[in-house]
Amino acid sequence: MTSHADLIVHGGPIATLNPEKPWAEALAIRDGKVLSVGNLQEIQNAHQGANTVLHDLGGKTLMPGLHDAHNHHQIAGKASLMEVEFLPTASLNEIMATISEYASTLSSDAWVVGGSWGSTLIAELAKPSTKSRLDDAAGGRPVLLVDDSHHNKWANSAALALAGITAETPDPIDGTIMRYEGTSEPTGVLFETAGLIVERVMNELTPMTPQLWAATSERGIEILHTYGVTAFQDAGVSLDLLQALKQLDDSGKLKAWVVSCMMANNMIFDADPIGDGLVWQGEKFRTEHHRPDFIKIFLDGIPPTHTACFLEPYLPTDAHGAHHHGETSLSGDELASWLLRAAEKGIGAKIHCTGDGSVRLVLDAAQLVRDAGYTTPLHIAHGQFVAEADIPRMAQLDVTAEISPTLWFPGVIFEAIKIVLGPERAAKMQPNRSILDAGGVVIGGSDWPVVPLPNPWLGIEGLVTRSDPDGVFPGSLWPEQALTLDEAIAAYTTASSQALGLSEITGSLETGKSADFIVLNQNPWKVPVTDLADTRADETWFAGECVFRR
């Protein structure tokens, strides 16, 4: 046996994120794993052979690859390859111009699909003239566009007709067909499960092949590499995606650690099967780099559409009255049943919660899981609002706060939440400092493509400054809840790897772990915190292979 390295990286500061040896001069790699970390001369003496490649960083900083603890990579990859894209900040006029230009490149019977439109546009979309404008912009083609949360959709007349949605169509369970004021005529705005009515018809008319599932998944991972992401959790996989991930890894094309969440219920994706027909099948799709270790539960919706569940009521509206709290999609007993059955099989759970009422229901169910002796991971996804009394319970019950910073710092979604909750309540979002101080765990995810870019450094800066890194939206959001830089980086590396069950493999640079690392354009520990979002990966390495170079 030889101890010669395939690769020795040196010539710049190496942040290992190993508290016992936080910084190093050199990194030796063999067979995709870290062989040694430490002093350059010692590593060369011990591990440099005739065929060892020396890689000089030229003074640049190296650190472990980043984690994204919540995304929908295949959906984003599909959008990149097959859909029209615009920002949630786009005005209605800008959206119409984009749709018109894009539709002109399509065949006359093609669907116009994409997004994302901002939640703040809902009032404009409720005007009869808006649907007519969308019809004209698409040239008569059917249109289905997602909003900034990806929970809600906007369809035009042709899409509604193909789906059979008329004034007589009743609202589906957990969904709402928005109607013009004083009539039952659909506006085209479809909240939560109502959007699935159109999406299912679209997917039947334009089905995805197994090759497209694999190609769009691979494309999503390629994009993640450009942001230095080498491990992620897909927060809502279907049977098709499980098959695609296995196909990619079996053919040597899965270049990331993937932890998948199989959907126990469904409010926003067109997927069949879900629930019992899906979540117990994961094991046969397990591969070296893919771990189907979680179920996904949608417990509520989102605040802007009054579908998040809160302990205190929303601001009064004509449609909802003065005492509307929102509802959960499952009862406490139903939620506990899912968590306990999953725990019995060693499967963790990620539960979508955007209101403090749904968070409390999760904690009550988590108590039953822990009392039964199970230690399987439980993640609250988003957790934008947590009642003060429930913050200590998160640590006591070992429930992880999986947050998406770019969804809450001052921006379009925050502005939409202020409309329904009022500025004072809306400002009390993401009590991250309090959760950590109480002994809890905070990890970071993007929820991409809900956010346009899966850039962890936007989230890291937001966690530290509580402000919009782009400077488009002024002010800061509850600055007392800011994290330190090391805490924010841990949310995307070591804390995340622990919460995802990957800490023995990745998250830090230590002997025996996967050689997953990124080379940065700047040292994030040496720049002003307001410049953190300017950090980028010039190189991304996964298992000792360079998978991206700028």
N, C-alpha and C positions, 0 to 999 in steps of 0.2 A: 504494500500500500504506500502511495506517495502522498506527501502533504503539500505538494506543489499546487499553487493556486492557478485557476484559469485566468483570473483578473485581479489586479491590485489597483485600487483607486486611491489617489493621493493628491496633494497639492492644493488643498483648501480645507477649511474647518469642517469637521464631520460631527453633526449633532446626532448622537445615537438614541437619545430619549431613554437610555438606560440609566437610572439614577445612580448606579454604582460606578459607572464610567460614562459620564454625560458627553464628553468630547473626545475626539480621537484625531490622529493625523492620517491614518490609512485604514483601508478596508480590504480584506482579502476574501475572494469568492471562489468557490469550487462547486461544480454541479448544481448551480443555482442557489446555493446556500452560503451563508456567512461562515467563512472558515476562521477568521480572526479579525479583531478590531483593536487598534491601539497605535503604538509607536511605529513610524515608517521603517526605520532601520531594523527593528526587531522583526517586523513582518516580512521584509525583504530577505533577511537572513534565514528565516524559517520557511518561507513559502514561495519565494521566487525561483522558478525553474526556467528551462530553455524556452518553453512555449507559453510562459506567463505573459499576458498582455498588461502593459502599464497604461493607466488612463489618468492623465494629469488634469485636474480640475481648473487649473489656471487661476486659482484664488477664489473660485466660487464655492458657495456653501452647499453641503450635501446633508440631507436628512431623510428619515424613513418616508416611504410613500404614504400619501394621505388616504383616509377612509371617507366614504360618503355613506352615512348610516340610513339614508332614506332617499331612494330615487326610483324612477321608472325608466330604466336605461333603454329598453327596447322600444318603448313608445317614443322616447326622444330620438332614438336612432331612426325610427320610421319617419318622424317628422323631418329629420335632416335629409332623408333620401327621397321622400314621397309627398311632402305636404307644403302648404304655404305657411310662412312664418312672419309674425309681426309682434311687436312688444306690447305688453299690457298698458303702457303709457300712450299708445297710439290713439289719436282722436278718431271719431267716427268717419270724418272725411278721409283721413289717412288710410283707414281700414278699407273703405270703399275703393279708393284708388289702387291699393295693393291687390284686392280681390279682382278688380277689373283687368289689371295687367296680367295677373297669374292665370285667370280663366281664359284669356285670349290664347294661351299656349296649349290648351287642352282640347281634346275632342269634344264634340257637341253633347255627348251623353256622359262625360266624365263627371265625377263628384269633385267639388271644391272643398277640401278638408284642411284644417289647420287651426291656428290661433297664435297668441292668446289675447282675448279682449278683456279689458279691465272691468272689475266689478262695479266701478263707479259709473259705468255707462248704462246700467240697467234701466234707469228712467228714460234715457233716449231710445233704447231698444223697444220700449213699450209703446212707442208712437207708431200709428199705422203707416206713416210715410217711410219709416225706416225699413220695414220688410220689403216694401216696393223698391226702395233703393238697392237693397241687397239682391233682389231678383234681377234688377237691371244690370248691376255690376257683374253678376255671374253669367249674364247672357242666357238666362233660362236654365242653366245647369243647377242641379241640386247642391246645396251648401250645408255643411255642418262644421261649426267653429266652436272651440272650447274656450272657457273663460280662464282667468288667471289662477283659479283654484283647481281647474280640471274637474270640478264637480258638476258644473253646469254647461249647457250647450245652447247654441243659437243656430236655428235652422231657417231656411227660406221656404217660400211657398212650394217649390218643386219637391224639396226634401220632405216637408210635412205631408204632401199629397202621396208620395211613394210610401210613407210610413202609415198612411191612413189616419192621420191625426186631424180631426175636424172639431167644430164647435160642440159636437155631441160626445167626443172622446172623454171619458172620465180620467181624473188624475190617478196615476198608479200608486201603489203602496210606496211610501217614503219618497214620493216625487210630486212635482207640481208643474202643470202646463200653464204658463203665464197667459192671461187673457187681457184683451183690451178693456179699459175701464168701462163698466156699464154693459158689457157684452160677454158672450162666451167664446168669441172668436180668438184663436191662438195668435199670440204675437210672434211666435217662433222661439221665444226664450223658454228653455226647458230646464227646470231645476232637478238636480240629483237623478233619481231613477227614470224620470220622464225622458231624459236624453237618450237612455238606452233603447227606447222604442225606435228612434230613428237610426241609431248606431247599428242595431241588429239588422235592419233592412239594408243599410249601406254595406255591411260586411257580407251579407248573403249575395248581394249583387256584385261585389268586388272582393272576393275571398282572398285571404293570404295563403300562400303555399308554405310548406315546411322550409323551402329554400329561402323565402323572404323572411320568415321568422328568424332564421339563423343570420341572414345578412343584416337585418336591422338591429339585432342584438349585438353583432360584431361591430357595427357602425357606432352604436351607443358607447361601447367600451373604448373604441378608438378615440372618441371625443373626450371621454373621461381621462384618458392618458394625457391629453394635451393640458389638462389641469393638474396633473400629478397624482391622480387617483389610481391606486393599485388594488383596493379592496372596497367592496360596497355591498349594501343590502338593497335588493329590489323589493319594494314594499307592496307588491301585488302581482304575483305571477299566476299565469294560467297553465293548463296542461300543455298547450302549444309551446309556451316559453320554457317549461321544464324540459321538453323534448329538444328544443333548440340548444339549450345550454349543454345538455349531454352530448348532442351531436358536435358542438364546437369543441368541447374538451376531448372527446374521443378522437377528433381529427387534429388535435394539437393547436387549436386556434383560440382557446379560452385563456386570455392573457390577464387575468385578474382573479382575486379571491371573491367569489360570489356567494352571498348568503341570501336565500330566497324565502319569501313569505307567501305561503299558499292561502288563497282567499277562503275564509270560512263563511263570509257573506259578501255581498257586493252591492254597492250603490252607484258606481260610476263607470265600471268596465263591462264591456260585452264579452263575457267569458262563460263557457259551458264545458265541463261541469264546474261547479263551485261547491263549497261545503263538504259534506261527507264524501261526495264523489271525487273530490280533489285532494283534500288535505292529508289523507292517509296513504296516498300514493307516492309521496316524495322520495322515499328511500330507494326506489329502483332507478331514480335519476341522479343519485349521488355519484360524484366523480372526484378526482383529486382536488380540483379547484372549485367545485360547486357543492354547497351544503344547504339542502332544503330543510332547515332547522326551525322554521317559525311558521305559525299561522298568522294571517292578517284579519283583523276584525274592524269593520267600519262601525263605530258606535254612535257617531253623530255626523252632522254635515259641517257647515261653515257659518260663521256669524253673519256675513253680509246678506245671506238669504234667509236668515232667521231659523236655520236648521241645526245650528250648534245648540247643545243643551246646557243651560245655565242654572245656577242656584237662585239667582235673582232675575226678574223679568227684563226683557228688552224694553227699549223706549216704546211708548204707545204708538200704534199705527192703526189706520182704519181697517186694514186687512186682518191684523192679529189682535187688536184690542190692547188693553193695558196690563194684562197679566200673562203674556206669552213668554214661556221659559225655553221653548224648544223641547224636543223629545229625543230619547235614545232609540236606536234601531232594535236593540235587544233589551229585554228585562234583566234585572239583576240575576235571576235564577238562570236565564238562558246564557248570559255571559259567563257565570260561574261554571256552568256545565261545559262550555267550550274550553275554558282554561283548565279545568280539572282533567277532561278527557285528553287534551293535548299533553298535559304534564305527565299523565300516566304513560305516555309513549315517548317521553323525553323531549317533547317539542315545546319550544318557547312561543311567545305571542307578542305581536305588535298590534296595539289597539289605537286606532285613530280617534283622538279626542281634541276638540277645539274649544269646548266650553268647560267650566269648572264643575258643572253638574255631571258630565260624563266622566271626568277624572275621578270624582268621588265614587262613582259606581264601580270603576275599575279597582280602586283601592279597597272597596268593600269585598269585591270578588277575590282580589289578591290575598286578603286576609284568610279566606277559606282555603286557598291553594297552599299558603304557607302553613296554616294549621294542620293541613293534611300531610305535611312533611316534604313537600316538593320544593326544589330549589331552581326549577327551570326559569330561564330569563323571561321577564315581563317588561315590555317597553310601552310607555305612553308616547305615541307619535304626535308631534306638534306641541301638545300641552301648553297652548298659548296662555290659558288662564288656569290658575290653581288657587283654590281658596287657601288663605293663610293657615288655617287649622290643618289642612291636608299636607302641607309641605313636609313636616317631620315624618308623616306616615310613609312618604315615598322612600326615605332611607330605612325606616323600620321594617318595611315590607320588601325591601330590595327591588323597588320598581324604578327603572331607569327613565329619565327624562330625555327623550330623543327629540331634539329641537331643530328647527329650520330657520336659522337667523335671517336669511334673506327674505323670509316671508313676513317678518314682523318689524324690523327696524323701519323708521319712517319711510313710507312709500305708498303705493296704490292700495294695497290691502289694508294697511293701517288706516288710511283715509276712509275706506269703505266701512271698516269696523266702527270708526267714530260716529258714523251716521246712524248706526243701529243701537249702539250702547251709550253714546255720549263720550265726549273727550276725556273725562275724568276716569271712567271705568276702562276705556280703551287703552289708556296710558299704562295701566297696570298689567302689562303683558310680559311674559317670560321672566319669572322671578328666579333667574339662574343663580345669582349670588346666594340667595336665600336657600336654594336647594343644595348647593355645595356646602354652605356653612352648616346645614343640618345633617351633613354626612351622606347626602345623596349623590347620584351620578348624572352628569350631563354629557350627552354625546351629540355630534352635529351631523345633520343631513341637509341635502339641498331640496328634496322633493322635485328635482328636475324631471320633466320639463315644465312643471308649474312655475318655476323660475327659469328665465331664459338661458342662464349659464350655470353649469355645475361647478362654480369656482369656489373652492373652500376658503380662499383668502378673503373673499367678500364676507363670508360668515365669520371668519376669525377677527377681522377688523370690527365688524358689527358687534361681536361679543365683548370686545374691549372698549369700544367707544360709545356704543349704544346709539350710533348715528348712521346715516346713510353714507356709505363709502363713496358713492358717486357724486354726492353733494347736490343732487337734484331736489331732494326734500330736506328742508332745514330742520334744525333742532335736534334734540336727543330724546330717547324714550326711556324713562325711568333709569337715569344714569347711576343710581345707587346699586343697580343690579349688575354692574359691569364686572367682567372677569379679568384676571391678569392674562398676560400674553401666554405664559406657560399653561395656564388652565384652558385657554381657548385652543391652543395647539393640541393639548391632550384630548380635547373633545373630538378631534379629527384624527387621532392616532392611537395613543395607548389606552385611553378610556374607552374608545370605540372598539378597539380590537378585543378588549376584555368583554365588553357587553355583547359583541357578536360571536363570541366563542372562538376567536382567532388568535388570542394572545400568546399561545404556544408557538405560533407560526410566523406572525408578522406584527407590525405596530412599533417595533423598536429594532435597532441593529445590534444583535447579539449572536454569539457563536451558535450555529445550528439552526437559526431562523432563516426564512426565505430572504434572499437578497433583493428586497423591494425598496427602492430608494429614488429620490429625485434630486436633481442638481438645479439650484435656484439662481435667478438673475441677481438677487440681493440677499443679504443676511437679515432675516426678519427680526433677529434680536438686536440689530444695530441701526435700525431705521426708526423714524418717528411712527407712532402707532397709527397716525392718519395716513401713512404710506403703505400699510400692510397689504392693502388690496392690490397694490402694484406688483406684489411678488408673483412671479410666474415660474413654471417649471420649464427650464431650458432642455432638460433631459428627464425622461421617466424610464426607470428600469424595473422589470418584474421578473423575479426568479433568475436574476443574473443576466437577463436579456434586455437590451435597449429597445423599448417598444415605442418610444417617441423621442425625436430630437428636433428642436425648433429650428 
